[in-house]
Structure formats: structure tokens, C-alpha cells
Amino acid sequence: MLPVPAIAASIITMKDQIKSFKDTGKLLSHPHVYCGCGNKTTMFGTNLISRIAQYGSLEKLLMGFRCKACRGVGKAPRVVRVRKARTKKLVIEKNEDQRYDIPVFKNEPPLSIDLVTNAEACRELTRNQCWRPDIYLNNARTCDKCSLHKNCSSKLKRLARSYI
């Protein structure tokens, strides 16, 4: 019988490994499988079963298994890319002599407009939008309960049929 490759401490034959696997579901070298180079790889449970299926049989796995280091020996060396040195971005110099005119802030008290009594202001402010969208949306998209509906010039303005 041929011994399992690279087991230095004791010679375990292939026949003993197969018998142990059939009896217990484990290898004698559990949880390791040895490679031809002497490295051991952990293989047990579903990993071992899938590897046996991959190699075809347990004998082929034990004789032909190659670890990751052995599989990488025949590969071409990895190409290392040389990085280009970074170039500094051009900094555009600002002309600090150039002065900008800042608009004068007018600190005036806020202007209060009563839209119910001031019809012209109401038409001007509601030309592009509804001034009370909360009432419009909560009232089935009609302006029945809005106090501004007489002077409102919004495009959304709509009254219920009962008012028409």
C-alpha cells in the first residue's frame, strides 16, 4: 500500500484512511489532509465531502491534493503596477484688489398685511400659489372654508358645487 504523502510522524496507509472514513466518517489525520509539500489543510464535514466529490474519490483526494501554496507555484508572478507621481493642481490666484458691492441690509420692522381686508394685496400674493394649502387639501381640494376665497387669484381655486 502507498502511504499518504508527507506524513513524517507516522506512516498511515491509504487503506487505513479509507477504512477509518467508512467507519467513522473522519480521517485518521482528522481534521487535516496533508499535501505533497508537507503542509496540512483543514478539511472535515461538508468541506471534506464536497472535496471528495470534486476529486472523484477519497484515494484521488489523498494522493492528488495540492494546497494553495503548491497550486500557486506554476502561476506567473503578479504584475505590480507602478503608480505615477501625483501632480499638483493649478491654483487660480484670486484678485484680492477687486471689491464687490454688498447690498445694504435694511433693518426695517416686518410688514404685516391683512389679506382678508386688503383685496389688492391678496390678489398679488396669491397669484402664483395657494396661501392656505392646509385648508385646500383637508377640504377635498376645495376652497369652501378658506377666508381668502373671495379675493384669491390662485389657479387651484375651486369651490364646491353648492356655492355655484
C-alpha positions as CSV (number, residue, x, y, z in Angstrom):
1,M,0.0,0.0,0.0
2,L,1.1,3.6,-0.7
3,P,1.4,5.8,2.3
4,V,-0.4,9.2,2.4
5,P,2.1,11.8,1.2
6,A,4.3,13.8,3.6
7,I,3.2,12.4,6.9
8,A,6.5,12.4,8.7
9,A,5.5,11.4,12.2
10,S,3.8,8.1,11.4
11,I,3.0,6.2,8.2
12,I,-0.7,5.9,7.6
13,T,-1.6,3.9,4.6
14,M,-4.3,4.8,2.2
15,K,-6.2,1.6,3.1
16,D,-6.3,2.7,6.8
17,Q,-7.5,6.2,5.9
18,I,-10.4,4.8,3.7
19,K,-11.4,2.2,6.3
20,S,-11.5,4.9,9.0
21,F,-13.5,7.2,6.8
22,K,-16.1,4.5,6.0
23,D,-16.4,3.5,9.7
24,T,-16.4,6.9,11.5
25,G,-16.8,9.5,8.7
26,K,-13.5,11.0,9.7
27,L,-9.9,10.6,8.5
28,L,-7.2,9.3,10.8
29,S,-5.4,12.6,10.4
30,H,-8.7,14.5,11.4
31,P,-9.2,17.4,10.8
32,H,-6.2,17.8,8.4
33,V,-5.4,16.5,5.0
34,Y,-1.7,16.6,4.1
35,C,-0.3,17.9,0.8
36,G,2.7,16.6,-1.0
37,C,4.8,19.5,0.2
38,G,4.0,18.7,3.9
39,N,1.5,21.4,4.5
40,K,-1.7,20.4,6.2
41,T,-5.1,21.8,5.2
42,T,-8.2,21.6,7.5
43,M,-10.9,19.5,5.8
44,F,-13.8,17.9,7.6
45,G,-17.6,17.6,7.5
46,T,-19.3,19.1,4.4
47,N,-16.0,20.5,3.1
48,L,-14.4,17.1,3.1
49,I,-17.5,15.5,1.4
50,S,-17.5,18.2,-1.3
51,R,-13.7,17.8,-1.9
52,I,-14.2,14.1,-2.3
53,A,-16.9,14.7,-4.9
54,Q,-14.6,17.3,-6.6
55,Y,-11.7,14.8,-6.8
56,G,-13.9,11.8,-7.6
57,S,-12.9,9.5,-4.8
58,L,-11.1,9.6,-1.4
59,E,-8.0,7.9,-2.8
60,K,-7.6,10.5,-5.5
61,L,-8.1,13.3,-2.9
62,L,-5.5,11.9,-0.6
63,M,-2.9,11.3,-3.4
64,G,-3.6,14.3,-5.6
65,F,-4.5,17.0,-3.1
66,R,-2.4,20.2,-3.6
67,C,-2.5,23.0,-1.1
68,K,-2.9,26.7,-2.0
69,A,0.8,27.3,-1.9
70,C,1.5,24.4,-4.3
71,R,-1.1,25.4,-6.7
72,G,0.4,28.9,-6.9
73,V,3.9,27.7,-7.8
74,G,3.2,27.4,-11.5
75,K,1.5,30.8,-11.8
76,A,3.2,33.8,-13.3
77,P,4.3,36.4,-10.8
78,R,1.8,39.1,-10.1
79,V,2.4,42.3,-12.0
80,V,2.9,45.3,-9.7
81,R,1.7,48.5,-11.3
82,V,4.0,51.5,-11.0
83,R,2.0,54.5,-9.9
84,K,2.6,57.8,-11.4
85,A,3.5,60.7,-9.1
86,R,0.7,63.0,-8.4
87,T,0.9,66.4,-9.9
88,K,-0.3,69.4,-8.0
89,K,-3.4,71.1,-9.2
90,L,-3.1,74.6,-10.6
91,V,-4.3,77.1,-8.1
92,I,-6.0,80.1,-9.7
93,E,-4.9,83.2,-7.9
94,K,-7.8,85.4,-6.9
95,N,-7.6,89.1,-7.4
96,E,-7.9,90.4,-3.8
97,D,-7.9,94.0,-5.1
98,Q,-11.3,93.6,-6.7
99,R,-14.1,94.7,-4.4
100,Y,-17.6,93.6,-4.6
101,D,-20.6,95.7,-3.8
102,I,-22.6,94.1,-1.0
103,P,-26.2,95.2,-0.9
104,V,-27.2,97.3,2.1
105,F,-29.3,95.5,4.6
106,K,-32.4,97.4,5.5
107,N,-33.2,96.7,9.1
108,E,-36.9,97.5,9.0
109,P,-39.7,96.1,11.1
110,P,-41.7,93.3,9.4
111,L,-44.6,94.5,7.4
112,S,-47.9,93.0,8.4
113,I,-50.6,92.6,5.7
114,D,-54.1,91.5,6.4
115,L,-55.1,89.5,3.4
116,V,-58.8,89.3,4.3
117,T,-59.4,93.1,4.3
118,N,-56.7,94.1,1.7
119,A,-58.1,92.7,-1.6
120,E,-55.3,94.0,-3.8
121,A,-52.5,92.6,-1.7
122,C,-54.4,89.3,-1.5
123,R,-54.6,89.1,-5.3
124,E,-50.9,89.9,-5.7
125,L,-49.7,87.4,-3.1
126,T,-52.0,84.5,-4.2
127,R,-51.3,84.9,-7.9
128,N,-48.7,82.0,-8.1
129,Q,-49.6,79.9,-5.1
130,C,-52.3,79.0,-2.7
131,W,-51.9,80.9,0.5
132,R,-53.6,78.2,2.7
133,P,-52.8,74.8,1.2
134,D,-53.7,73.1,4.5
135,I,-57.4,74.2,4.1
136,Y,-57.4,73.3,0.4
137,L,-56.0,69.8,1.0
138,N,-58.1,69.0,4.1
139,N,-61.3,70.1,2.5
140,A,-61.4,67.6,-0.5
141,R,-59.4,70.1,-2.7
142,T,-61.9,72.9,-2.5
143,C,-61.7,76.4,-1.0
144,D,-65.0,76.4,0.8
145,K,-63.7,77.0,4.3
146,C,-60.9,79.4,3.3
147,S,-61.4,83.0,4.4
148,L,-59.5,84.3,1.3
149,H,-61.5,82.6,-1.4
150,K,-63.3,85.9,-2.4
151,N,-60.1,87.7,-3.4
152,C,-57.8,84.7,-4.1
153,S,-56.3,84.6,-7.6
154,S,-54.7,81.1,-7.4
155,K,-55.0,78.7,-10.3
156,L,-56.0,76.0,-7.8
157,K,-59.1,77.9,-6.6
158,R,-62.2,75.7,-6.7
159,L,-65.4,75.9,-4.8
160,A,-67.9,73.1,-4.1
161,R,-71.0,72.8,-6.4
162,S,-73.3,74.1,-3.6
163,Y,-71.9,77.6,-3.9
164,I,-72.1,77.9,-7.7
